[in-house]
């Protein structure tokens, strides 16, 4: 899913930048000399870890707009498609009890949609041109219901908090392990370039491992968003949207990212499944079919 990919990449970049700033300003060296206790290191890691995550969350709408080329629909537009999209999202927003989000369209031939934003009442919901061209209005209504459920559930905020916890332990463990590996020399006392490089490499490696937990969380929230989409638009429409996506994207191109609820290619399990942001479409359809709603 685009919002997950953009958030995780932005978060990783912000945390790395903060680490470099800590090195340049001498904060890392000061901590290495004076902050010998694990408690002090954990506080430092939490400040930077949650700082990186919350900065990423604050940037999420701006990054999404610029990276995806989202054209926000003017509330006063006279375009029929734009008016219809605004009407559907407004109806969903009233139903779930959140503020009206910005609604946008981005140019992409593949069916895709995402929701992002710093809060439930300041969100962005965007759909691709491919989604509008390939799906009927019933299916698009269900897709928008799915995305509005992400908004109403506060999934981006919860994801940011989880990512903050993951960042904290990544920063903490990278410095502990870096010190144990001997990268911090006695003469430098503040950590030489070897220690700094070791810490950065460990942050990258541990960050990838931490993303497994983030992806597990994302998969669980997708089932909830599907259920919300079914409640807002109707179970048959939500199932039809997933079936439509399945017919369009089987098999998927080898390097295509997961779009709205689309897993890359056939899913067998093992290591590949750990890094999936979405459950397989068949599992999602089966879960919807089992729901006792209309």
Residue frames relative to the residue before (quaternion, step in Angstrom):
aa qw qx qy qz dx dy dz
X 1.0000 0.0000 0.0000 0.0000 0.00 0.00 0.00
X 0.5578 -0.6601 0.3884 0.3197 3.54 -0.88 0.98
X 0.6704 0.5129 -0.3287 0.4237 3.60 0.82 -0.89
X 0.6424 0.5104 -0.3268 0.4691 3.59 1.03 -0.75
X 0.6587 0.5124 -0.3102 0.4554 3.57 0.88 -0.96
X 0.6834 0.4848 -0.2942 0.4597 3.59 0.82 -0.98
X 0.6585 0.5137 -0.3179 0.4488 3.59 0.94 -0.85
X 0.6829 0.4894 -0.2977 0.4534 3.60 0.82 -0.98
X 0.6651 0.4936 -0.3092 0.4674 3.60 0.92 -0.88
X 0.6558 0.5010 -0.3141 0.4694 3.60 0.93 -0.86
X 0.6399 0.5325 -0.3165 0.4547 3.56 0.98 -0.86
X 0.6560 0.5099 -0.3111 0.4615 3.57 0.91 -0.93
X 0.6594 0.5103 -0.3063 0.4593 3.57 0.96 -0.89
X 0.6598 0.5109 -0.3100 0.4557 3.60 0.93 -0.89
X 0.6584 0.5070 -0.3136 0.4595 3.59 0.92 -0.89
X 0.6472 0.5064 -0.3211 0.4707 3.60 0.99 -0.78
X 0.6402 0.5141 -0.3240 0.4700 3.58 0.98 -0.82
X 0.6485 0.5125 -0.3182 0.4642 3.59 0.94 -0.85
X 0.6369 0.5225 -0.3266 0.4634 3.59 1.03 -0.75
X 0.6539 0.4991 -0.3107 0.4763 3.57 0.99 -0.83
X 0.6291 0.5241 -0.3287 0.4706 3.59 1.02 -0.80
X 0.6383 0.5236 -0.3249 0.4613 3.59 0.98 -0.83
X 0.6483 0.5099 -0.3116 0.4718 3.56 1.07 -0.74
X 0.6890 0.4941 -0.2860 0.4466 3.58 0.84 -1.01
X 0.7171 0.4521 -0.2507 0.4676 3.57 0.96 -0.88
X 0.5219 -0.6594 0.4007 0.3636 3.57 1.26 -0.22
X 0.4121 0.7267 -0.4658 0.2917 3.58 1.27 0.02
X 0.6341 0.5274 -0.3261 0.4621 3.58 0.99 -0.82
X 0.6742 0.4930 -0.2975 0.4625 3.57 0.92 -0.92
X 0.6357 0.5242 -0.3301 0.4605 3.57 0.99 -0.83
X 0.6525 0.5128 -0.3129 0.4620 3.55 0.96 -0.87
X 0.6484 0.5328 -0.3221 0.4381 3.56 0.96 -0.86
X 0.7053 0.4530 -0.2642 0.4771 3.58 1.09 -0.76
X 0.8194 0.2919 -0.1074 0.4814 3.54 0.81 -1.11
X 0.7361 0.4207 -0.2379 0.4738 3.55 1.08 -0.59
X 0.0726 0.8638 -0.4951 0.0582 3.53 0.84 0.98
X 0.6120 0.5623 -0.3684 0.4165 3.59 1.10 -0.51
X 0.5461 -0.6134 0.4586 0.3394 3.55 -1.11 0.68
X 0.5827 0.5781 -0.3796 0.4269 3.58 1.11 -0.57
X 0.6641 0.5027 -0.2998 0.4651 3.58 0.90 -0.92
X 0.6520 0.5098 -0.3072 0.4697 3.54 1.00 -0.83
X 0.6478 0.5226 -0.3201 0.4526 3.58 1.01 -0.82
X 0.6236 0.5231 -0.3368 0.4733 3.61 1.04 -0.75
X 0.6369 0.5213 -0.3138 0.4735 3.56 0.96 -0.90
X 0.6740 0.5009 -0.2929 0.4573 3.58 0.89 -0.96
X 0.6556 0.5123 -0.3182 0.4544 3.59 0.97 -0.82
X 0.6414 0.5288 -0.3267 0.4497 3.59 0.96 -0.84
X 0.7153 0.4245 -0.2492 0.4960 3.55 0.90 -0.93
X 0.6477 0.5428 -0.3260 0.4237 3.58 1.01 -0.80
X 0.7149 0.4074 -0.2480 0.5113 3.57 0.84 -0.96
X 0.5831 0.5715 -0.3740 0.4400 3.57 1.14 -0.58
X 0.6645 0.5013 -0.3023 0.4646 3.58 0.91 -0.89
X 0.6766 0.5006 -0.2941 0.4528 3.55 0.94 -0.89
X 0.6993 0.4680 -0.2790 0.4627 3.58 0.87 -0.91
X 0.6000 0.5310 -0.3559 0.4809 3.60 1.11 -0.61
X 0.6382 0.5231 -0.3181 0.4667 3.58 1.00 -0.85
X 0.6496 0.5132 -0.3151 0.4641 3.56 0.99 -0.84
X 0.6588 0.5118 -0.3071 0.4579 3.57 0.95 -0.89
X 0.7082 0.4503 -0.2509 0.4824 3.59 1.10 -0.69
X 0.4491 0.7614 -0.4214 0.2023 3.58 1.22 -0.41
X 0.6785 0.4806 -0.3054 0.4640 3.61 0.87 -0.88
X 0.6689 0.5024 -0.3040 0.4558 3.58 0.89 -0.91
X 0.6549 0.5052 -0.3109 0.4683 3.57 0.94 -0.90
X 0.6567 0.5165 -0.3131 0.4515 3.59 0.93 -0.90
X 0.6578 0.5204 -0.3163 0.4431 3.58 0.90 -0.91
X 0.7355 0.4309 -0.2443 0.4623 3.56 0.81 -0.99
X 0.7009 0.4725 -0.2888 0.4494 3.60 0.88 -0.86
X 0.7486 0.3735 -0.2026 0.5089 3.58 1.09 -0.71
X 0.3984 -0.7338 0.4666 0.2917 3.58 1.26 -0.17
X 0.2039 0.8156 -0.5161 0.1640 3.57 1.03 0.79
X 0.1940 -0.7491 0.6247 0.1045 3.54 -0.95 0.97
X 0.2940 -0.7752 0.5353 0.1615 3.57 -0.40 1.23
X 0.4204 -0.7141 0.5083 0.2343 3.56 -0.91 0.98
X 0.4275 -0.6884 0.5310 0.2479 3.55 -0.86 1.01
X 0.4929 -0.6764 0.4536 0.3063 3.63 -0.77 0.94
X 0.7000 0.4449 -0.2626 0.4930 3.59 1.20 -0.48
X 0.3365 0.7744 -0.4865 0.2247 3.59 1.23 0.17
X 0.2992 -0.7380 0.5765 0.1831 3.53 -1.23 0.61
X 0.4352 0.6908 -0.4647 0.3429 3.58 1.29 0.05
X 0.4996 -0.6954 0.4200 0.3007 3.64 -0.69 1.04
X 0.6636 0.4987 -0.3129 0.4615 3.58 0.91 -0.86
X 0.6600 0.5096 -0.3030 0.4614 3.55 0.95 -0.89
X 0.6464 0.5132 -0.3172 0.4671 3.57 0.98 -0.84
X 0.6554 0.5123 -0.3170 0.4555 3.58 0.95 -0.85
X 0.6501 0.5140 -0.3205 0.4589 3.61 0.92 -0.90
X 0.6535 0.5071 -0.3148 0.4654 3.58 0.92 -0.88
X 0.6568 0.5245 -0.3121 0.4429 3.57 0.98 -0.82
X 0.6580 0.5038 -0.3084 0.4671 3.57 0.95 -0.87
X 0.6795 0.4837 -0.2952 0.4661 3.58 0.86 -0.97
X 0.6345 0.5274 -0.3336 0.4559 3.59 0.99 -0.78
X 0.6427 0.5148 -0.3184 0.4696 3.58 1.00 -0.82
X 0.6596 0.4955 -0.3066 0.4748 3.59 0.91 -0.90
X 0.6489 0.5306 -0.3241 0.4385 3.59 0.95 -0.90
X 0.6513 0.4977 -0.3180 0.4766 3.60 0.96 -0.80
X 0.6546 0.5350 -0.3160 0.4306 3.56 0.95 -0.88
X 0.7582 0.3635 -0.2050 0.5010 3.60 0.89 -0.90
X 0.4851 -0.7226 0.3975 0.2907 3.59 1.27 -0.02
X 0.5341 0.5813 -0.4446 0.4233 3.59 0.90 0.90
X 0.6238 -0.5350 0.4130 0.3926 3.54 -1.29 0.29
X 0.6012 -0.5709 0.4229 0.3658 3.54 -1.19 0.57
X 0.2869 -0.7717 0.5390 0.1778 3.61 -0.63 1.05
X 0.5677 -0.4970 0.4918 0.4345 3.52 -1.33 0.01
X 0.1709 -0.7742 0.6027 0.0908 3.57 -1.07 0.73
X 0.0292 0.8324 -0.5503 0.0589 3.58 -0.78 0.97
X 0.2787 -0.7167 0.6151 0.1741 3.51 -1.40 0.26
X 0.0579 -0.7892 0.6097 0.0462 3.57 -1.01 0.76
X 0.5256 -0.6575 0.4579 0.2858 3.52 -1.16 0.73
X 0.3391 0.6897 -0.5823 0.2650 3.56 -0.60 1.19
X 0.4359 -0.7315 0.4533 0.2636 3.61 -0.73 0.97
X 0.6599 0.5064 -0.3125 0.4587 3.60 1.16 -0.52
X 0.5398 -0.5965 0.4736 0.3585 3.61 -1.11 0.59
X 0.1946 0.7821 -0.5603 0.1912 3.57 -0.64 1.09
X 0.0765 0.7712 -0.6305 0.0431 3.55 -1.20 0.53
X 0.0434 0.7940 -0.6063 0.0104 3.56 -1.16 0.50
X 0.1859 -0.7334 0.6389 0.1390 3.52 -1.37 0.32
X 0.0863 0.7865 -0.6066 0.0774 3.55 -1.00 0.79
X 0.3145 0.7462 -0.5503 0.2038 3.54 -1.28 0.17
X 0.5967 -0.6211 0.3955 0.3189 3.53 -1.24 0.55
X 0.8083 0.0711 -0.0384 0.5831 3.59 1.15 -0.46
X 0.6811 -0.4934 0.3585 0.4051 3.55 -1.32 0.28
X 0.7526 0.3848 -0.2006 0.4953 3.58 1.10 -0.67
X 0.7267 0.3103 -0.2324 0.5671 3.58 1.25 0.29
X 0.2806 0.7950 -0.4770 0.2484 3.53 0.71 1.14
X 0.2670 -0.7021 0.6288 0.2009 3.49 -1.44 0.09
X 0.0633 -0.7622 0.6437 0.0265 3.55 -0.95 0.95
X 0.0235 0.8210 -0.5670 0.0630 3.57 -0.69 1.07
X 0.1429 -0.7700 0.6181 0.0682 3.54 -1.15 0.73
X 0.4692 -0.6749 0.4937 0.2840 3.55 -1.18 0.58
X 0.6104 -0.5337 0.4341 0.3926 3.54 -1.28 0.40
X 0.6133 0.5621 -0.3432 0.4360 3.58 1.10 -0.69
X 0.6240 0.5355 -0.3340 0.4607 3.57 1.05 -0.74
X 0.6864 0.4866 -0.2813 0.4615 3.56 0.91 -0.94
X 0.6835 0.4916 -0.2872 0.4568 3.57 1.08 -0.71
X 0.7497 0.4332 -0.2128 0.4528 3.58 0.98 -0.84
X 0.7578 0.3672 -0.1977 0.5019 3.58 1.10 -0.62
X 0.4784 -0.6290 0.5282 0.3108 3.51 -1.26 0.49
X 0.6890 -0.5046 0.3201 0.4100 3.55 -1.23 0.28
X 0.5925 0.5635 -0.3777 0.4344 3.59 1.08 -0.60
X 0.6861 0.4781 -0.2845 0.4687 3.56 0.92 -0.93
X 0.6379 0.5148 -0.3324 0.4665 3.61 0.99 -0.80
X 0.6091 0.5503 -0.3450 0.4552 3.58 1.04 -0.75
X 0.6619 0.4944 -0.3009 0.4763 3.59 1.00 -0.82
X 0.6269 0.5279 -0.3346 0.4650 3.59 1.00 -0.81
X 0.6630 0.4887 -0.3058 0.4777 3.58 0.93 -0.86
X 0.6120 0.5354 -0.3454 0.4685 3.59 1.11 -0.63
X 0.6126 0.5446 -0.3270 0.4703 3.56 1.06 -0.80
X 0.7056 0.4577 -0.2723 0.4674 3.58 0.82 -1.00
X 0.6536 0.5029 -0.3248 0.4629 3.60 0.98 -0.74
X 0.5910 0.5428 -0.3703 0.4679 3.59 1.17 -0.46
X 0.5889 0.5424 -0.3631 0.4766 3.59 1.08 -0.68
X 0.6579 0.5117 -0.3038 0.4615 3.57 0.96 -0.92
X 0.7153 0.4647 -0.2711 0.4460 3.58 0.73 -1.04
X 0.6682 0.4873 -0.2960 0.4780 3.58 1.13 -0.61
X 0.3942 -0.7349 0.4689 0.2909 3.58 1.27 -0.16
X 0.1809 0.8441 -0.4927 0.1096 3.56 1.13 0.64
X 0.6503 0.5135 -0.3416 0.4436 3.62 0.97 -0.72
X 0.6453 0.5048 -0.3257 0.4719 3.60 1.01 -0.76
X 0.6586 0.4977 -0.3091 0.4723 3.57 0.93 -0.88
X 0.6268 0.5280 -0.3274 0.4703 3.56 1.04 -0.79
X 0.6475 0.5218 -0.3208 0.4534 3.58 0.98 -0.83
X 0.6543 0.5017 -0.3169 0.4688 3.59 0.97 -0.81
X 0.6432 0.5030 -0.3207 0.4800 3.58 0.98 -0.82
X 0.6568 0.5013 -0.3142 0.4675 3.57 0.94 -0.87
X 0.6074 0.5557 -0.3481 0.4484 3.58 1.10 -0.66
X 0.6384 0.5061 -0.3165 0.4860 3.58 1.00 -0.82
X 0.6577 0.5052 -0.3101 0.4648 3.58 0.93 -0.91
X 0.6394 0.5272 -0.3231 0.4570 3.59 0.96 -0.88
X 0.6326 0.5557 -0.3332 0.4242 3.56 0.95 -0.91
X 0.7197 0.4290 -0.2586 0.4807 3.58 0.82 -0.93
X 0.5955 0.5459 -0.3698 0.4590 3.60 1.12 -0.56
X 0.6799 0.4748 -0.2896 0.4779 3.59 0.88 -0.93
X 0.6587 0.5177 -0.3048 0.4530 3.57 0.94 -0.90
X 0.7246 0.4453 -0.2558 0.4595 3.58 0.73 -1.07
X 0.6189 0.5485 -0.3621 0.4300 3.61 1.00 -0.70
X 0.6916 0.4577 -0.2853 0.4804 3.60 1.02 -0.72
X 0.6255 0.5185 -0.3435 0.4710 3.58 1.06 -0.68
X 0.6899 0.4629 -0.2807 0.4806 3.58 0.85 -0.98
X 0.6202 0.5522 -0.3396 0.4418 3.59 1.04 -0.78
X 0.6652 0.4918 -0.2993 0.4755 3.55 1.02 -0.80
X 0.6578 0.5165 -0.3064 0.4545 3.59 1.01 -0.81
X 0.6573 0.5088 -0.3071 0.4635 3.56 1.14 -0.64
X 0.5482 -0.6623 0.3762 0.3454 3.55 1.28 0.02
X 0.3867 0.7469 -0.4761 0.2567 3.57 1.19 0.27
X 0.6805 0.4474 -0.2916 0.5018 3.61 1.18 -0.45
X 0.2464 -0.8103 0.5188 0.1165 3.55 -0.33 1.28
X 0.6122 -0.5755 0.4024 0.3633 3.57 -1.21 0.56
X 0.6891 0.4971 -0.3078 0.4281 3.57 0.94 -0.90
X 0.6862 0.4620 -0.3088 0.4694 3.61 1.00 -0.63
X 0.1583 -0.8464 0.4871 0.1457 3.58 1.18 -0.67
X 0.7376 0.3663 -0.2280 0.5194 3.57 1.12 -0.52
X 0.6073 -0.5435 0.3669 0.4485 3.55 1.23 0.01
X 0.2550 -0.7846 0.5501 0.1294 3.56 -0.53 1.17
X 0.7431 -0.3866 0.2903 0.4626 3.53 -1.35 -0.14
X 0.6020 0.5647 -0.3587 0.4358 3.60 1.11 -0.61
X 0.6424 0.5122 -0.3067 0.4805 3.55 1.03 -0.84
X 0.6591 0.5220 -0.3061 0.4464 3.57 0.92 -0.93
X 0.6660 0.4895 -0.3017 0.4751 3.60 0.90 -0.93
X 0.6340 0.5345 -0.3284 0.4523 3.59 0.99 -0.85
X 0.6538 0.5171 -0.3074 0.4590 3.56 0.95 -0.90
X 0.6618 0.5082 -0.3127 0.4538 3.60 0.90 -0.90
X 0.6541 0.5031 -0.3104 0.4718 3.58 0.94 -0.88
X 0.6604 0.5018 -0.3067 0.4669 3.58 0.94 -0.87
X 0.6181 0.5404 -0.3465 0.4537 3.60 1.04 -0.72
X 0.6533 0.5092 -0.3132 0.4645 3.57 0.98 -0.84
X 0.6826 0.4876 -0.2879 0.4621 3.58 0.86 -0.97
X 0.6966 0.4560 -0.2754 0.4806 3.57 0.84 -0.98
X 0.6017 0.5653 -0.3522 0.4409 3.57 1.13 -0.61
X 0.6314 0.5159 -0.3235 0.4801 3.57 1.06 -0.76
X 0.6611 0.4968 -0.3063 0.4715 3.58 0.95 -0.87
X 0.6408 0.5250 -0.3248 0.4563 3.59 1.01 -0.78
X 0.6032 0.5779 -0.3601 0.4152 3.57 1.11 -0.64
X 0.5210 0.6188 -0.4214 0.4100 3.62 1.20 -0.34
X 0.6694 0.4808 -0.2968 0.4823 3.57 0.98 -0.87
X 0.6324 0.5266 -0.3288 0.4632 3.58 1.01 -0.79
X 0.6702 0.4931 -0.3008 0.4660 3.59 0.96 -0.84
X 0.6000 0.5433 -0.3520 0.4700 3.61 1.10 -0.68
X 0.6454 0.5114 -0.3101 0.4752 3.57 0.96 -0.88
X 0.6505 0.5284 -0.3129 0.4468 3.57 0.93 -0.91
X 0.6536 0.5150 -0.3258 0.4488 3.60 0.91 -0.84
X 0.6441 0.5159 -0.3240 0.4625 3.59 0.97 -0.78
X 0.6769 0.4941 -0.2980 0.4570 3.58 0.94 -0.84
X 0.5845 0.5789 -0.3797 0.4231 3.60 1.13 -0.50
X 0.6229 0.5230 -0.3450 0.4684 3.59 1.01 -0.72
X 0.6546 0.5024 -0.3118 0.4711 3.59 1.01 -0.80
X 0.6539 0.5048 -0.3168 0.4661 3.59 0.99 -0.78
X 0.6122 0.5316 -0.3480 0.4706 3.59 1.07 -0.69
X 0.6504 0.5112 -0.3138 0.4660 3.57 0.95 -0.87
X 0.6524 0.5083 -0.3092 0.4695 3.57 1.02 -0.81
X 0.6379 0.5242 -0.3236 0.4622 3.56 1.01 -0.79
X 0.6452 0.5155 -0.3080 0.4723 3.56 1.07 -0.78
X 0.6633 0.4967 -0.3075 0.4678 3.58 1.03 -0.74
X 0.6924 0.4803 -0.2785 0.4608 3.59 1.04 -0.75
X 0.8145 0.2538 -0.1061 0.5108 3.58 0.87 -0.94
X 0.5878 -0.5417 0.3895 0.4576 3.59 1.22 -0.43
X 0.5535 -0.6475 0.4147 0.3199 3.56 -0.93 0.92
X 0.6490 0.5185 -0.3529 0.4305 3.66 0.84 -0.78
X 0.6536 0.5088 -0.3210 0.4593 3.60 1.00 -0.77
X 0.6585 0.5058 -0.3161 0.4590 3.59 0.97 -0.83
X 0.6479 0.4980 -0.3160 0.4820 3.58 0.97 -0.82
X 0.6449 0.5267 -0.3223 0.4504 3.58 0.97 -0.87
X 0.6324 0.5303 -0.3357 0.4541 3.60 1.03 -0.75
X 0.6763 0.4769 -0.2923 0.4793 3.58 0.95 -0.87
X 0.6322 0.5183 -0.3323 0.4704 3.58 1.03 -0.75
X 0.6328 0.5296 -0.3271 0.4605 3.56 1.04 -0.79
X 0.6481 0.5093 -0.3086 0.4747 3.56 0.97 -0.86
X 0.6394 0.5355 -0.3184 0.4506 3.55 1.00 -0.83
X 0.6795 0.4909 -0.2961 0.4579 3.58 0.93 -0.86
X 0.6677 0.5007 -0.2976 0.4636 3.57 1.10 -0.71
X 0.8077 0.3263 -0.1235 0.4753 3.54 0.92 -0.93
X 0.5982 0.5183 -0.4146 0.4489 3.62 0.96 0.63
X 0.5105 -0.4030 -0.7392 0.1751 1.47 -1.01 2.31
X 0.5000 -0.6459 0.4869 0.3093 3.55 -1.22 0.51
X 0.5748 -0.5405 0.4673 0.3988 3.58 -1.21 0.43
X 0.6506 -0.5936 0.3138 0.3548 3.53 -1.02 0.85
X 0.8130 0.2758 -0.1344 0.4950 3.61 0.86 -0.85
X 0.4094 0.7199 -0.4749 0.2977 3.59 1.14 0.40
X 0.4270 -0.6955 0.5123 0.2674 3.55 -0.95 0.86
X 0.5841 -0.5506 0.4560 0.3845 3.51 -1.27 0.42
X 0.2332 -0.7504 0.6024 0.1398 3.56 -0.86 0.97
X 0.7861 -0.2022 0.1689 0.5591 3.60 -1.06 -0.60
X 0.8716 -0.1159 0.0397 0.4747 3.53 -0.39 1.29
X 0.5654 0.6106 -0.3997 0.3845 3.60 1.07 0.40
X 0.2442 -0.7532 0.5928 0.1472 3.56 -0.79 1.01
X 0.5170 -0.6566 0.4502 0.3144 3.57 -1.05 0.73
X 0.8750 -0.0579 0.0218 0.4802 3.51 -0.66 1.14
X 0.7344 -0.3737 0.2988 0.4814 3.56 -1.29 -0.20
X 0.2603 -0.7785 0.5559 0.1311 3.55 -0.93 0.90
X 0.1321 -0.8204 0.5535 0.0554 3.53 -0.59 1.12
X 0.5581 -0.5705 0.4126 0.4391 3.54 1.09 -0.74
X 0.6146 0.5717 -0.3963 0.3720 3.53 -1.20 -0.47
X 0.8512 -0.1704 0.1255 0.4802 3.52 -1.25 -0.64
X 0.6359 0.5533 -0.3352 0.4209 3.59 0.93 -0.87
X 0.6623 0.5210 -0.3132 0.4379 3.57 0.91 -0.86
X 0.5981 0.5942 -0.3617 0.3979 3.60 1.06 -0.68
X 0.7517 0.3872 -0.2017 0.4942 3.58 1.08 -0.69
X 0.4579 0.6714 -0.4577 0.3608 3.60 1.23 0.30
X 0.3439 -0.7427 0.5350 0.2095 3.59 -0.90 0.90
X 0.7592 0.2726 -0.1545 0.5704 3.58 1.29 -0.39
X 0.4817 -0.6147 0.5181 0.3489 3.59 -1.13 0.53
X 0.6339 -0.5080 0.4010 0.4235 3.61 -1.21 0.33
X 0.6045 -0.5948 0.3934 0.3550 3.56 -1.06 0.74
X 0.6240 0.5481 -0.3517 0.4319 3.60 0.95 -0.77
X 0.6576 0.5002 -0.3122 0.4690 3.59 0.98 -0.81
X 0.6589 0.5088 -0.3103 0.4591 3.57 0.99 -0.78
X 0.6427 0.5098 -0.3197 0.4741 3.56 1.00 -0.80
X 0.6487 0.5166 -0.3144 0.4620 3.58 0.96 -0.88
X 0.6486 0.5123 -0.3241 0.4603 3.60 0.98 -0.81
X 0.6481 0.5070 -0.3186 0.4706 3.60 1.01 -0.73
X 0.6493 0.5280 -0.3206 0.4438 3.55 0.94 -0.86
X 0.6699 0.5076 -0.2907 0.4573 3.58 1.12 -0.65
X 0.5500 0.6301 -0.3972 0.3778 3.59 1.23 -0.32
X 0.3513 -0.7373 0.5424 0.1967 3.54 -1.04 0.79
X 0.4844 0.6043 -0.4817 0.4101 3.55 0.63 1.23
X 0.5091 -0.6552 0.4690 0.3027 3.55 -1.23 0.43
